[in-house]
Amino acid sequence: MINTRIFDSLIGMAAPVIGLITSMQEQFEYWLRVGSLIVGIAVGLASLYRIVRK
């Protein structure tokens, strides 16, 4: 009985979070793209610095 209550509570808490993520998926994708672009630029700059330094 207690296990089913815990399971039901977890499902009840997870469902709105999953709904929020689903509805905001486009915005998350945008920020992931921007973040990966920034990381790529930083790696490129670090590589260029090492090449110029030698």
C-alpha positions in Angstrom: 0.0 0.0 0.0 2.8 2.4 0.9 4.8 1.5 -2.2 1.8 2.4 -4.5 1.4 5.7 -2.8 5.0 6.6 -3.3 4.9 5.5 -6.9 1.7 7.5 -7.5 3.3 10.5 -5.9 6.4 10.3 -8.0 4.2 10.0 -11.2 2.2 12.9 -10.0 5.3 15.0 -9.6 7.0 13.9 -12.8 4.1 14.5 -15.1 4.0 18.3 -14.9 7.8 18.5 -15.2 7.6 16.3 -18.4 4.8 18.5 -19.7 6.8 21.6 -19.1 9.9 20.2 -20.8 7.8 19.1 -23.8 6.2 22.5 -24.2 9.5 24.3 -23.9 11.5 21.9 -26.0 12.1 24.5 -28.7 13.6 27.0 -26.3 15.8 24.3 -24.7 17.0 23.3 -28.1 17.9 26.9 -28.9 19.9 27.3 -25.7 21.7 24.0 -26.3 22.7 25.2 -29.8 23.9 28.5 -28.5 25.9 26.8 -25.7 27.5 24.3 -28.2 28.4 27.2 -30.4 30.1 29.1 -27.5 32.0 25.9 -26.5 33.1 25.4 -30.2 34.3 29.0 -30.5 36.2 28.7 -27.2 37.9 25.4 -28.3 38.8 27.0 -31.7 40.3 30.1 -30.0 42.3 27.9 -27.6 43.6 25.8 -30.5 44.5 29.0 -32.5 46.3 30.4 -29.4 48.4 27.2 -29.1 49.2 27.2 -32.8 50.3 30.9 -32.8 52.2 30.5 -29.5 54.4 27.8 -31.0 
